[in-house]
Amino acid sequence: MSFKNFLSILRARWRLAASIFAMVVLFTIVINLMLPKQYIATATVVVDARADPVVGTVNPDQLASSYLATQVDIASSDIVAERVVKALNLDQVPEFQNQWRQSTKGRGDLKTWLASNLHKRLIVTPSRDSSVISIAVNWPNAAAAAALANAFARAYIDTTVDLKVEPEKQYASWFDKRSVEMHSDLEAKQRVLSEFQQATGITATDQRLDIENTRLAELSTQLSAIQEQRQESQSHQRQLQSHDDTAPEALQSPLIANLKADLALVEAKLKHEEVNLGKNHPEYQTTEAEAVSLRQRIDLEIAKIAESAGNVTQINVRRESDVRAALEEQKQKVLELKRQRDQLDVLQSDVVNAQKNLDTVTQRLAQSSLESQLQQTNVLLLTSASEPLQPVSPRVALNLVLGLFLGVLLGSTAALFLEMARPRVRNADDLMQLLSVPLLGRVRSGRLLAGRTAGTIGGLMPRSSETASGP
């Protein structure tokens, strides 16, 4: 179909097309008048990544790319909408109560239903290149839209505060319980340490172990000296018991020296008498008996000295035994003191560790308690929502343009469909298309077609001044 045919169809059926166009435009106008006006109010908040005022450092999560998306999800959550319902007392509005009864027939919770419906009208949009979040509310009333947008912004900020404070409150409660337990544990360990010190008499600055170690060294030195003395006395005793007159004790004895001198004189006299008198002479025998007596006396004195040396040896042996026993006792005492000292060190270490743990928990408790009392957050209100001056819907101009376009389209389409259902011959092109034969001529006036088509009227030529020859 050519554009010329299309125009001819519209001219022929203009009333139908105009009627449909008028109806569509009228319907568009009515819809624009009937649709309630919708207003969008927007409040903006900024998520600041400044250092935490308590910790003094920046939270690494605030620097992550997903942090802003998390904040958007929090602002869009149902808990924020429930805060808005509670803050504005929307559950006390009779209109909302009636809508809830009609919608749910009184089933469920009114606040939850209101929060769900408010959530549907909430639009949270993050900025592409910054940390600003837009919180918009679509509502039929401009003032209500602004109030709801501001309420959502405040509820979102309060929610971020709660999300930061509530875990710290739980931490503070847990650390408080742990601090009580650790304080009791510290007191118990201090009590055990004190009882141990009282029972053993050992203090942190006690010097008894050093004194006992010195005493042990002295006893060891004494034992070594006594052992030397005992060995020396035993050696002299053995020499004296063998009647060795060359022993130092025998050589140092004046009596033995005198007896030896007398014996030497007697023996010299005895040799002289043996030469001059003979062994059987009474003087020789008397002198020999005197020499024997002197030797017996020398042996007796050596025996006495040997006995005295034996007594000294026994005394040294007893002293050695006593010193050895004292040394063993001192060793046990030193070992016991070392054991007690080690046990004391363990108890003191337990007390020190318990004190460190208590200090750490106390410090963390103070920090958690301080953070749980904070009412500040890194989300700040940037701009408050104001009443919008113009509604965002319905868009009258856009709807009218669409209605005009749709009216023209539907009117033209209806005319074309009606033409296809009941076709008409309006020009030579329609006739050629209808009969599927070439056109030989036509009368300009259009009253009578003068001419014939090939195969129907043969031999006649049209008398009209305008002729057309076929193939």
DRENBARO-753360 format. One record per residue (C-alpha): residue in one letter; x, y, z. Coordinates in pm, whole numbers, plus 32768, in hexadecimal, padded with zeros to 4 digits. Layout:
<pts>
AXYZ...
</pts>
This chain:
<pts>
M800080008000S808381527F99F807782898068K7F7D831C7F72N7E9181F97FADF7EC1821F8123L7E5E838D8110S7D32833C803AI7CC0823E813CL7CE3833E8252R7C20843E8189A7B0F8340814CR7AFB82CC82B6W7B638406836CR7A348401844CL7A9682AF84E0A7C0283128510A7B9F846285A6S7AAB83BB8694I7BAE82C68713F7CB383DB8731A7BC084B187F7M7B66839088DAV7CD2833E8923V7D2784AB896AL7BF584D18A43F7C4B83908AFCT7DAD84118B34I7D2A85598BBEV7C3784A58CA3I7D4683BB8D20N7E2C84E48D67L7D1685878E2CM7CBC844A8EE8L7E1983D28F40P7E8D844D9097K7FBB852E909CQ80FB84949119Y8214855B91BAI837B84EB91F8A843F85899316T85B0853A933BA869B854F9463T880F8508943DV890784779534V8A808456951BV8B4783289596D8C8A83B19627A8DBE82D09648R8E67839A9759A8F2F82FB9871D8E6A826B9992P8E7183669AB5V8E9C824E9BB6V8F86815D9B05G9038826F9A45T905481A69903V8F87818397C8N8EAE804F97AFP8F347F869685D8DD07F2A9623Q8D84809995E2L8E8B809D94D1A8DFD7F6A941FS8D337F9A92E2S8C167ECB936FY8BEF7FA894A0L8B1780A893EEA8A3E7F92935DT8A137F0A94BEQ89A480609537V88A6806F941AD881C7F1D9487I88047F9695EEA874980D09584S865A7FF694B7S86227EF895CCD84D97EB6967AI85667F1897CDV8596807D9751A8431808496CDE83B48003981DR8471811B98C9V83C4821697E6V826E8182983DK82BF819A99AFA835582F79999L822E838D98D9N812382BD9990L809582509843D7FE5812998E9Q7F068228999AV7E8582C29855P7D1C824E981AE7D468251969FF7E66815C96B1Q7DA9808697ABN7C81806D96BEQ7D6280179598W7E087F089668R7CB97E7096CBQ7C407E749566S7D827DE194E1T7DC77CD695E7K7C737CB69690G7D177CFE97DDR7E1D7BEC97C2G7F8B7C28980DD80367D5298ACL7FD77EB39845K81367F3D9871T81CD7E2B979CW80CA7E67968CL810B7FDE9691A82857FA59686S825C7EBF955BN818A7FC0949EL827880DB94F5H839A8007947DK82F47FEF9327R82ED816C930AL845881969376I856881DC9275V86D181C392F3T87D9821F91F4P8952822B9231S8A2A83289180R8B0C82999076D8C49835990CAS8C1783C09235S8B9E83459387V8A5183FC9374I890D83359389S87BF83C49317I868A835893D9A854A83AD931BV83DC83659369N82C28363926AW817B83DA930BP8032847D929AN806685A29387A8194868A9367A81B086D994DAA8188856C9539A829085069439A838985FC94D1A8336858D9633L835E841E95D8A84A884599521N85368513964EA84AF84059737F855582F79665A86A083B6966ER868F83DE97E8A862482729817Y874581FF973DI883F82CB9808D87AC8248994FT87BF80E698C7T892F810D9873V8967818899D6D88B180579A62L89717F6C997EK8AB27FFE9A06V8A4980209B71E89847EDE9BA7P8AAB7DF19B66E8B837EC49C4CK8A797EA79D5CQ8A847D2E9D37Y8BFF7D369D3CA8BF97E149E71S8B0C7D249F22W8BE87BFB9EC6F8D287CAB9F30D8C827D15A074K8C327BAAA0C8R8D8F7B3FA066S8E2A7C52A139V8D687BD7A26AE8DDB7A73A22AM8F447ADDA1F2H8F407BB9A327S8ECC7A8FA3F4D8FD879B7A350L90E27ABBA3A0E90757ACEA50AA907D7952A527K91DE793EA497Q92567A59A575R91C279A4A6A1V92757861A642L93BC7921A619S939379CCA769E93437884A81BF947177DFA779Q955678FBA7E4Q94CF78EDA945A94FC7773A954T965F7774A8CAG96D378C4A947I97507923A7EET971E7A80A767A976A7B15A619T98A87BB7A6A5D990E7A8DA77DQ9A8B7A4DA783R9A807900A838L9ACA7838A700D9C0F78F8A6CEI9C6B78C9A83CE9C227755A82FN9CEA7734A6EFT9E0F77DEA79BR9DE876F4A8C5L9DE375CAA7D8A9F26763CA736E9FCA7667A88DL9F647509A8F8S9FEA747DA7B5TA136752DA7F4QA14174AAA95ALA0FB734BA8E5SA21A735BA7EFAA30673DAA8FFIA29B72D1A9F9QA2C271C2A8F3EA4297234A8BAQA46C7232AA30RA3D470D7AA57QA4A1704CA939EA5E070E3A9CDSA599705DAB2AQA54D6F04AA9DSA6996F04A9E2HA75A6F62AB1EQA69B6E5DABE4RA6FE6D4CAAEFQA8686DB7AB03LA8666DB5AC7FQA7B06C68AC8FSA8CF6BD0ABC3HA9C26C51ACD5DAA606D3AABDADAB2B6E26ACB3TAB596F0AAB87AA9F56F7FAB9FPA9DF70F8ABD4EA93370CCAD26AAA476FE0AD9ALAB5870C1AD1EQAABA71EDADCBSAA96713AAF1DPABB071A4B014LAB857069B0E7IABB76F85AFBEAACE17055AF56NAD7F702BB0B5LAD306EBAB0B7KADCC6E94AF60AAF046F4CAFDCDAF1A6E68B10ELAEE36D3AB031AAFFC6DA9AF4BLB0EC6DC4B07BVB07C6C72B0FFEB0A46BCEAFABAB2036C64AF8AKB2586BE3B0E5LB1C36A93B087KB2A26A73AF56HB3D56ACEB028EB38669C9B132EB33E68C6B025VB49F68F5AFA4NB548690BB0F2LB4766832B1D6GB3A66754B0F3KB2326712B0E7NB231662DB210HB2C4672BB2FBPB1D067ADB400EB218691BB3AFYB1D168D9B23EQB0896834B294TB02D6955B37FTB07A6A51B272EAFB56981B174AAE8A6976B25FEAEA16AF0B287AAEA16B19B108VAD6F6A3AB0EASACC06B06B1F6LAD0F6C48B13ERAC866BB9AFF7QAB496B4CB0AARAB1D6CA4B13AIAB506D41AFE0DAA4D6C52AF4BLA9636CA0B06BEA9826E14B031IA94F6DE2AEB9AA81A6D10AF0AKA79A6E28AFE9IA7D36F22AED2AA7276E31ADDDEA6016E13AECCSA5F16F8EAEE4AA5FB6FA3AD68GA4E36EA1AD5CNA4146F75AE45VA45270A2AD66TA3ED6FD3AC3AQA2AB6F67ACE6IA26670CDAD44NA29D7137ABDBVA1BE701DAB62RA0A9708AAC52RA0D871F4ABEBEA0CB718CAA7FS9F8D70CAAABDD9EF271EBAB78V9F5572E6AA6ER9EDC71F9A95BA9D8C71D4AA0AA9D79734DAA38L9DD27377A8CAE9CBF7288A85BE9BC97335A93FQ9C347484A8B4K9C0A7400A752Q9AA77390A7A2K9A6274DFA842V9AE5759AA712L9A1F74B9A628E98E674F1A6F7L99217667A6EFK99507659A576R98117590A553Q97587687A62AR97F677A5A568D97887706A41DQ962B76D4A4A5L962D783AA51DD969778ADA3C2V957B77E5A328L947F787CA418Q950979D9A3DBS94FB799DA264D938F7931A286V93427A6DA346V93F77B47A248N93447AA0A121A91F67ABDA1D0Q923D7C2DA20FK92997C64A0A0N915E7BB3A02CL908C7C80A11AD91327DC2A0A4T90F37D659F36V8F877D109F75T8F5A7E49A048Q8FEE7F209F35R8F127E7C9E2DL8DE67EA19F15A8E2980149F3AQ8E49803D9DC3S8D0D7F749D7BS8C4D80309E87L8CBA817A9DF0E8C5E810D9C8FS8B0E80879D08Q8AB781E49D8BL8B0B82999C49Q89EF83349B88Q8AC1839C9A5FT8AED82E99915N8BAB831C97D4V8A61835B971BL8A0184CB9717L88CF857C9692L893F864A9567T87F986EC94F8S869A86D19583A8575868C94A0S849787B5944AE833587B893BEP834487819245L829A8895917DQ823B87C19053P81B3865F904DV827985538F9BS813A84A98F21P805C84B68E64R8131855D8D54V8021861B8C9BA80F186968B75L819185438B37N804784908B5BL7F9E857F8A66V80B1854E8967L809383D78990G7F1683F28977L7F2E84BA8836F802283C387A3L7F53829B8814G7E10833E878FV7EAB83768638L7F3582158636L7DEE817086A4G7D19824585B8S7DF681F7848ET7E04808984EAA7C888074850EA7C55811983B9L7D4A80298318F7CA77EF683B6L7B4D7F6A834AE7BCD7FA681ECM7C617E4981E3A7B147DB98256R7A467E808156P7B2B7EF0803DR7AC2800A7F4DV7B3B80727DF2R7BAE81D47E19N7CA682007CFAA7D4381527BCED7E4380A67CACD7D2D80047D7AL7C847F8D7C3AM7DC27EF87BAEQ7E067E4E7CFAL7CA17DCC7D0EL7C867D457BA4S7DF77CF17B76V7DEA7D757A07P7E937E9F7969L7DD97FE87946L7DA4806777DDG7D0081B47826R7C258281790CV7B3783AA7900R7BB884D079C7S7A5E85387A33G7A3883E87AD1R78C783BF7A67L78FE82987980L7A2681C7793EA7A5E81D977C0G7B4380CD774FR7B637F667762T7C547E7D77F6A7D0C7D797734G7C407C3B7711T7AE77CE77753I7AA97DFC764AG7B757DDA750DG7BB67EE073FCL7B29801D74A2M7C0B813F74F5P7BAF823C75FDR7B3D83957588S7BD0844176ABS7CF385297673E7DBB845B7776T7E1283017700A7EE781F47788S7F6A80D376C9G7F9A7F837760P80AD7E917723
</pts>
